[in-house]
Amino acid sequence: MTEYTIVIEDAGTNFAAYVIGLDGVITTGKTVDEIIENMREAIPFHLEGMRLSGNQFLQPMPIVKTIQVAP
């Protein structure tokens, strides 16, 4: 199993998400749970497409930090 970091944003009428370190993988859904399920399907599909087209990819190794900034 490989772990991927996804960012889920409130898009107003639904949610949208993308994968940090894996360009081109995005999804939308009505709930966070739906987003997570969509990503579980989208990531392997995307990786297989990359393999079939001969593209190599690195293991995702993002550094994600939360910082505080005064308003």
C-alpha positions as CSV (number, residue, x, y, z in Angstrom):
1,M,0.0,0.0,0.0
2,T,1.2,3.5,-0.8
3,E,-0.2,6.5,1.0
4,Y,-1.2,9.7,-0.9
5,T,-2.1,13.0,0.6
6,I,-5.3,14.5,-0.8
7,V,-6.6,18.0,-0.4
8,I,-10.4,18.3,-0.1
9,E,-12.0,21.7,-0.5
10,D,-15.5,22.9,-0.1
11,A,-16.6,24.0,-3.6
12,G,-20.0,25.5,-2.5
13,T,-22.5,23.0,-3.7
14,N,-20.1,20.0,-3.5
15,F,-16.5,19.1,-2.6
16,A,-13.4,19.0,-4.9
17,A,-10.1,17.3,-4.3
18,Y,-6.7,16.7,-5.7
19,V,-3.6,14.7,-4.9
20,I,-0.5,16.3,-3.7
21,G,2.5,15.2,-5.8
22,L,0.4,13.4,-8.4
23,D,-0.6,16.0,-11.0
24,G,-3.8,15.4,-12.9
25,V,-5.8,13.5,-10.4
26,I,-8.9,15.4,-9.3
27,T,-12.4,14.5,-8.3
28,T,-15.6,16.0,-7.0
29,G,-18.3,14.6,-4.8
30,K,-21.3,15.5,-2.7
31,T,-19.6,14.3,0.6
32,V,-16.1,13.8,1.9
33,D,-16.7,10.1,2.0
34,E,-17.6,10.2,-1.7
35,I,-14.4,12.1,-2.4
36,I,-12.3,9.5,-0.6
37,E,-14.0,6.6,-2.5
38,N,-13.5,8.5,-5.8
39,M,-9.8,9.0,-5.1
40,R,-9.4,5.3,-4.2
41,E,-10.6,4.6,-7.8
42,A,-8.9,7.5,-9.6
43,I,-5.4,7.2,-8.3
44,P,-4.8,3.6,-9.4
45,F,-6.5,4.4,-12.8
46,H,-4.2,7.4,-13.3
47,L,-1.0,5.4,-12.3
48,E,-2.0,2.6,-14.7
49,G,-2.4,5.1,-17.5
50,M,1.1,6.5,-16.7
51,R,2.6,3.0,-16.8
52,L,0.9,2.2,-20.1
53,S,2.2,5.4,-21.7
54,G,5.7,4.8,-20.4
55,N,5.8,7.6,-17.9
56,Q,7.7,7.0,-14.7
57,F,6.5,8.5,-11.4
58,L,8.2,8.9,-8.1
59,Q,6.8,7.8,-4.8
60,P,4.9,10.7,-3.3
61,M,7.0,12.3,-0.6
62,P,5.3,15.7,0.1
63,I,6.0,17.7,3.1
64,V,2.8,19.2,4.4
65,K,2.9,21.8,7.2
66,T,0.4,24.1,8.7
67,I,1.6,27.5,9.7
68,Q,0.1,30.3,11.7
69,V,0.1,33.9,10.3
70,A,-1.3,36.9,12.1
71,P,-4.2,38.6,10.2
